[in-house]
Amino acid sequence: MAGVIEMTARRRPPSSLLTRLRDRSPGLGDALVGGAVAAGLGLAAFAVLVMLLWITSPYPDSGPGGALHVAAALWLLAHGAELVRTDTLAGVPAPVGLPPLLLLALPAWLLHRAARDATDGGEEDGGDGFAGGVAAVEGLAVVAGPPLVSARTAWTGVVLGYLAVAAPAVLYAAGGALRPSWVWTGVCVPLVAVVAAGAGVWSAYGRPGGPLRRLLGILPTGVRPLVLRPDGRPGVAARAAAAGVGVLLGGGALLVAVSLVGHGAAAQTALLRLTEGWSGRFAVLLLCAALVPNAAVWGAAYALGPGFALGAGHVVSPLSSAPVPFLPPFPLLAAVPEAGEGRWVHWAAAGAVPVVAGVAAGWVVARGAVCGERGGTRPGSGGGAVWSPGRTARAAALTAVLCAAVLAGLAALAGGPLGGSVLARFGPVWWQVGAATLAWLALVAVPTALTVRAWHCRAPQADGASIAEQRKEPTEGTRQGMRRRLGSRPARAWFTRTGIAGIAGVAGLTASAGPAGPAGAAGPAQDGASPADTTAKPKTSPPAPDAPYAPFAPLDHDNP
């Protein structure tokens, strides 16, 4: 009987086992479902778009199965995976590895949103009608509690769920005309999932600076605060690099837009020759819109000097333009300058972009240095620490390095092959773009930062002198007024800017009582003394809280 009781005590019902399993990894199931839903929504969006274009096409080349294969291949291309086209005229498979960067925004956003929502554990109610995101109420302020699911659990679940749907999609796309490359697919799709899901979890936890500081552990100790501040906000060099990259990309997009307007007739002719019917032209315009970020990166590479390649051995740069003579008509390619040597207009337009980017980056660095010298408390002020010229120059140089790294990465993503032979290289060369960015930013940003810092450092001295002069004038006036008011002519008192306290002093001249007079003006009448004899020193009341500030003026008898 004792053995039966012992066995019964050790047994646990299945419900308790499920509860223990759920408690060990809370939210893992919701994270898996969220990642799978994110992958499914991305595939569905591409499938709907491709099927819509296939239905409206007047001459469809394949059936619905072929359209779905193309949709799966485009979804993989959006992640950066390289595709292989098998139905070529020569019978040799041709690679297609130029991903439209705008297509990457949809999978990245879906992954970010899924990972951020996975940290809430499905927003289960705790029995009181409120989600678990609100921890307590202190007075009138609602204090949000930490996420219910750990960062590792949410991140792992979303990544595994996303890859669980991506694997069948890769196998399905392998049976179409555009087959994914196994090596590129095995690297790019998990990389996008890991980075985007990590960013979503990091955002859900309030963007703490600890993970970034661990990633920046390879940098020297004196460089880390310039990239990331102790409170987790970007440092001076990071903000300056963001400004420089923004100006470079914006300038590159502006160059492409101006060239397209100048070659508007050629772009229209290319659109009309490429396809017939409104559905085909709509598809071409959608492809052009998806390639706009690529065009901005190509324009920035053109402005920096290295330019970009339109085929192996055919480089387009401000110095010379040599595009492939047998390129298919495409509206964006109409913006390419004519073949031949570059003119002074190309040099001026291209050279202005990196110069403006260097000036913007140097100005941001100098502003951080000036705030530090003035001891400001604004973000980037350095807590009042004095920024020497050497530290300012190092921050500007680090800004150039960060800009070069970002532009090199974007150049690597914005290019790729479109076939074999001559079409094996399209886009800028990443290491050339990185080297040119480093040279331009270092030559422009460092002198700009030092010049702006030196100019601002002289301003506080002049401001301090002017403020001292302004304070000196009212002090002298107040001193003279006090001397005259305490002199031999009390009736003609000179009033100064003493606020309510001065008004109370004037009231004391007319309403002060005698030595024994408790009622103000009744004292002289009862004692029979003359008004001159009953004149007493004015008693000033303490200033009111809203009285304006009056500088202290020492009297003559205060001086030893």
Disulfide bonds with the S-S distance in Angstrom:
none
